[in-house]
Amino acid sequence: MKILKKRKWFQSFSALLFNPNIPLFFKGAVYKGQTKGICVPILNCYSCPAALGACPIGALQNSLANLRFNLSLGLNQFGLYIIGSLSVVGSLIGRLPCGWLCPFGLIQELLYKIPSPKLKIPGYFRYFRYGVLVVFVILMPLILVDSAGLGQTWFCKLICPAGTLEAGIPLLAANPALRSQVGLLFAWKFIVLAAFFIWMVLSLRPFCRTTCPLGTILGFFNKVSLFQMHVDGDKCTQCGLCTQACPVGLEPHETPNSPDCIRCLKCIDTCTYGALDISFLKKYPVNRPKKIRI
């Protein structure tokens, strides 16, 4: 079985694994069991009725938003568990969850299959997600606080299309009491979701490539994680097939462990020369392909 086919099964299974409480979709309620205190390694909204665990980005924002208030009460709570869980996942497998586990990534790939003109995403757009991480996930929850010292989860509140799709729309559809409270904020979130949906049809994985703060954090670990991608420069012919297959517009034979790589492994599936490979707990010497001079 090709890697690509295996990945689709993993993505589908992951969506069910992290969201098993399907009946709650029809009740307009949110699961609040003990597992909600555990951060999952994907962008999966805490308020999704079926969600089994907590989204690490939402949890991180919440920790930062409550930091001043907790310190004023003498509580030294810095969200170290959240940072630690992200570090463990990143150190082990880097951005692998983006390519193999994230349900929102699967949705983006399915929407891209809709026939339409296709647009390339300029490379410099990737830097926008660093701004999203710094401004909306870190600085705004820390700085914009009320008189009691409490902030808000601004990325969730203003941007996150996954939260709107997984939580906002299902809860409103099943809960009449919530529908009566809908205002301009939800209208804005719905517009953001619609805009991303249109972009997802036109471009492959635009949210992952330009906005997602979780992928940005895990991407920092790609070059140092125990899971690594390797290039055998002696086998690589620089044919460009891996570049054509890459969903995030990289040149895998040049930067196999780029922070932008979602580790979908399509490049390995595509390489007919066996020049690309993966390893875990093994380090191989760098053997980059030689530049071809014309």
C-alpha positions as CSV (number, residue, x, y, z in Angstrom):
1,M,0.0,0.0,0.0
2,K,1.3,3.4,-0.9
3,I,2.1,5.9,1.9
4,L,-0.5,8.3,0.6
5,K,-3.3,5.7,1.0
6,K,-2.0,4.8,4.5
7,R,-2.1,8.4,5.5
8,K,-5.7,8.9,4.5
9,W,-6.6,6.0,6.8
10,F,-4.6,7.5,9.6
11,Q,-6.2,10.9,9.2
12,S,-9.7,9.4,9.2
13,F,-9.0,7.2,12.2
14,S,-7.5,10.2,14.1
15,A,-10.6,12.3,13.5
16,L,-12.7,9.6,15.2
17,L,-10.1,8.8,17.9
18,F,-9.9,12.4,19.2
19,N,-13.7,13.1,18.7
20,P,-15.5,9.9,19.8
21,N,-18.5,11.5,21.5
22,I,-20.6,11.7,18.4
23,P,-24.1,11.7,20.1
24,L,-23.2,15.1,21.8
25,F,-23.4,16.7,18.3
26,F,-27.1,16.2,18.4
27,K,-27.6,17.4,21.9
28,G,-25.7,20.7,21.5
29,A,-23.5,19.9,24.6
30,V,-19.8,19.7,25.2
31,Y,-18.0,16.6,26.7
32,K,-16.5,17.6,30.0
33,G,-14.9,14.4,31.2
34,Q,-11.5,14.0,32.9
35,T,-9.7,13.6,29.5
36,K,-10.4,17.2,28.7
37,G,-7.4,18.1,30.9
38,I,-5.1,16.3,28.4
39,C,-3.7,18.2,25.4
40,V,-4.0,16.4,22.1
41,P,-1.2,16.8,19.5
42,I,-3.5,18.4,16.9
43,L,-5.6,21.5,16.4
44,N,-8.9,20.2,17.8
45,C,-11.3,22.6,19.4
46,Y,-12.0,22.1,23.2
47,S,-15.6,23.1,22.6
48,C,-16.2,20.6,19.9
49,P,-19.1,18.5,21.3
50,A,-17.3,15.2,20.4
51,A,-13.8,16.3,21.5
52,L,-12.0,14.0,23.9
53,G,-9.2,16.3,24.9
54,A,-8.0,19.9,24.8
55,C,-6.5,21.8,22.0
56,P,-2.9,22.8,22.9
57,I,-3.2,26.2,21.3
58,G,-6.4,27.0,23.2
59,A,-4.9,25.7,26.4
60,L,-1.7,27.7,25.9
61,Q,-3.7,30.9,25.4
62,N,-5.9,30.2,28.4
63,S,-2.8,29.7,30.6
64,L,-1.3,33.0,29.4
65,A,-4.6,34.9,29.7
66,N,-4.9,33.8,33.4
67,L,-1.3,34.3,34.2
68,R,-1.6,37.8,35.7
69,F,-4.7,36.9,37.7
70,N,-3.0,33.7,39.1
71,L,0.1,35.6,40.1
72,S,-2.0,38.2,41.9
73,L,-3.4,35.4,44.0
74,G,0.1,34.0,44.6
75,L,-0.5,31.0,42.3
76,N,2.6,30.2,40.4
77,Q,0.9,28.6,37.4
78,F,2.7,29.1,34.2
79,G,1.2,26.5,31.9
80,L,4.4,24.4,32.0
81,Y,2.4,21.2,31.3
82,I,1.2,22.6,28.0
83,I,4.7,23.7,27.0
84,G,6.0,20.4,28.1
85,S,3.5,18.4,26.1
86,L,4.2,20.4,23.0
87,S,8.0,19.9,23.5
88,V,7.6,16.2,24.0
89,V,5.6,15.8,20.8
90,G,7.9,18.1,18.9
91,S,11.1,16.4,20.1
92,L,9.8,13.0,19.1
93,I,8.1,13.5,15.7
94,G,8.2,17.3,14.9
95,R,5.3,18.3,12.6
96,L,4.3,14.7,11.8
97,P,0.8,15.2,13.4
98,C,0.1,18.0,10.8
99,G,0.4,15.5,8.0
100,W,-1.0,12.4,9.6
101,L,-3.3,13.2,12.4
102,C,-4.9,16.6,12.1
103,P,-8.6,16.4,11.0
104,F,-8.6,20.0,9.8
105,G,-5.7,19.1,7.5
106,L,-7.7,16.3,6.1
107,I,-10.6,18.7,5.4
108,Q,-8.3,21.0,3.5
109,E,-7.0,18.2,1.3
110,L,-10.5,17.1,0.5
111,L,-11.7,20.6,-0.4
112,Y,-8.7,21.0,-2.7
113,K,-10.0,18.0,-4.8
114,I,-13.0,20.1,-5.9
115,P,-12.4,21.0,-9.5
116,S,-11.4,24.7,-9.8
117,P,-8.6,26.9,-11.0
118,K,-5.6,26.3,-8.6
119,L,-3.5,29.1,-7.2
120,K,0.0,28.9,-5.8
121,I,0.7,30.4,-2.4
122,P,3.7,32.8,-2.5
123,G,6.6,31.5,-0.3
124,Y,6.7,34.7,1.8
125,F,3.1,34.0,3.0
126,R,4.6,31.4,5.4
127,Y,6.0,34.1,7.6
128,F,2.5,35.3,8.5
129,R,1.9,32.3,10.8
130,Y,4.8,33.4,12.9
131,G,3.1,36.7,13.4
132,V,-0.2,34.9,14.3
133,L,1.6,32.9,16.9
134,V,3.4,35.8,18.5
135,V,0.6,38.4,18.4
136,F,-2.7,36.4,18.8
137,V,-1.5,33.4,20.8
138,I,1.1,34.9,23.1
139,L,1.1,38.7,23.3
140,M,-2.7,39.6,23.2
141,P,-3.7,37.1,25.9
142,L,-0.9,38.4,28.1
143,I,-1.3,42.1,27.5
144,L,-5.0,42.7,26.8
145,V,-6.5,42.0,30.3
146,D,-9.4,43.4,32.3
147,S,-9.3,45.0,35.7
148,A,-8.9,41.6,37.4
149,G,-6.0,40.7,35.2
150,L,-7.8,38.2,33.1
151,G,-7.2,38.0,29.3
152,Q,-8.9,36.1,26.5
153,T,-8.1,33.4,24.0
154,W,-7.8,35.8,21.0
155,F,-6.8,33.4,18.4
156,C,-9.8,31.2,19.2
157,K,-12.0,34.1,19.4
158,L,-11.1,36.0,16.3
159,I,-9.4,33.6,13.8
160,C,-9.5,29.9,14.3
161,P,-11.7,28.4,11.5
162,A,-11.3,24.9,13.0
163,G,-13.1,26.0,16.1
164,T,-15.9,27.6,14.1
165,L,-16.4,24.4,12.1
166,E,-15.9,21.9,14.9
167,A,-17.6,23.8,17.7
168,G,-19.4,27.0,16.8
169,I,-21.6,25.7,13.9
170,P,-22.6,22.3,15.5
171,L,-23.4,23.9,18.9
172,L,-25.6,26.6,17.3
173,A,-27.3,24.0,15.1
174,A,-28.3,21.8,18.0
175,N,-28.8,24.4,20.8
176,P,-31.6,27.0,20.3
177,A,-30.6,28.9,23.4
178,L,-27.2,29.6,21.8
179,R,-28.7,30.8,18.5
180,S,-30.5,33.6,20.3
181,Q,-27.2,35.0,21.5
182,V,-25.4,35.0,18.1
183,G,-23.9,38.4,17.3
184,L,-21.3,40.2,15.2
185,L,-18.4,38.1,16.6
186,F,-19.8,34.8,15.2
187,A,-20.7,36.5,12.0
188,W,-17.0,37.6,11.7
189,K,-15.8,34.0,12.5
190,F,-18.2,32.6,9.9
191,I,-16.7,35.0,7.3
192,V,-13.2,33.9,8.2
193,L,-14.2,30.2,7.9
194,A,-15.9,30.8,4.5
195,A,-12.9,32.7,3.2
196,F,-10.6,29.9,4.2
197,F,-12.9,27.3,2.6
198,I,-12.8,29.2,-0.7
199,W,-9.0,29.4,-0.4
200,M,-8.8,25.7,0.4
201,V,-10.5,24.9,-2.8
202,L,-8.1,27.1,-4.7
203,S,-4.8,26.3,-2.8
204,L,-3.5,23.2,-1.0
205,R,-3.5,23.5,2.8
206,P,-3.5,27.4,3.0
207,F,-4.3,27.4,6.7
208,C,-1.4,25.1,7.6
209,R,1.0,27.1,5.4
210,T,0.0,30.6,6.5
211,T,-1.8,30.7,9.8
212,C,-1.7,27.6,12.0
213,P,0.2,28.4,15.3
214,L,0.4,24.8,16.3
215,G,2.1,23.7,13.1
216,T,4.4,26.7,13.6
217,I,5.4,25.5,17.1
218,L,5.9,21.9,16.1
219,G,7.9,23.1,13.0
220,F,10.6,24.5,15.3
221,F,11.5,20.9,16.2
222,N,11.7,19.4,12.7
223,K,15.4,19.7,12.5
224,V,16.1,18.3,15.9
225,S,13.4,15.7,16.5
226,L,14.1,12.0,16.8
227,F,12.0,11.5,13.6
228,Q,14.1,12.7,10.7
229,M,13.9,12.8,6.9
230,H,17.1,12.1,4.9
231,V,18.3,12.6,1.4
232,D,20.8,10.3,-0.3
233,G,22.7,12.8,-2.5
234,D,24.3,9.9,-4.5
235,K,20.9,8.7,-5.6
236,C,19.1,12.0,-6.1
237,T,19.0,13.2,-9.7
238,Q,17.2,16.5,-8.9
239,C,14.3,15.5,-11.2
240,G,11.9,17.7,-9.2
241,L,9.2,15.1,-8.7
242,C,9.4,15.5,-4.9
243,T,9.0,19.2,-5.3
244,Q,5.9,18.8,-7.5
245,A,4.4,16.4,-4.9
246,C,5.0,18.6,-1.9
247,P,1.7,20.1,-0.6
248,V,3.5,23.0,1.0
249,G,5.7,24.0,-1.9
250,L,9.1,22.8,-0.6
251,E,12.1,21.3,-2.3
252,P,12.4,18.1,-0.1
253,H,15.7,17.1,-1.6
254,E,17.2,20.5,-0.5
255,T,15.5,21.0,2.9
256,P,14.1,17.7,4.0
257,N,13.5,18.9,7.6
258,S,12.3,22.4,6.9
259,P,10.0,23.9,9.6
260,D,7.4,24.2,6.9
261,C,7.4,20.5,6.2
262,I,4.2,18.7,7.5
263,R,5.9,15.3,7.1
264,C,3.1,13.9,4.9
265,L,5.8,11.8,3.2
266,K,4.4,12.3,-0.3
267,C,7.9,13.1,-1.5
268,I,9.1,9.6,-0.4
269,D,6.1,8.1,-2.3
270,T,7.0,10.0,-5.4
271,C,10.8,9.5,-5.5
272,T,11.5,6.7,-8.0
273,Y,15.2,6.6,-7.2
274,G,14.9,5.9,-3.4
275,A,16.8,9.1,-2.6
276,L,14.4,10.1,0.2
277,D,14.0,8.1,3.4
278,I,13.0,8.5,7.1
279,S,14.5,7.3,10.4
280,F,13.8,7.4,14.1
281,L,16.5,7.4,16.7
282,K,19.1,7.3,14.0
283,K,21.3,10.1,12.7
284,Y,22.7,10.0,9.2
285,P,25.4,12.2,7.8
286,V,24.3,15.1,5.6
287,N,24.6,14.0,2.0
288,R,23.0,16.7,-0.1
289,P,22.7,16.2,-3.8
290,K,25.3,17.9,-5.8
291,K,24.3,21.0,-7.8
292,I,23.9,20.3,-11.5
293,R,25.7,22.8,-13.6
294,I,24.3,23.5,-17.0
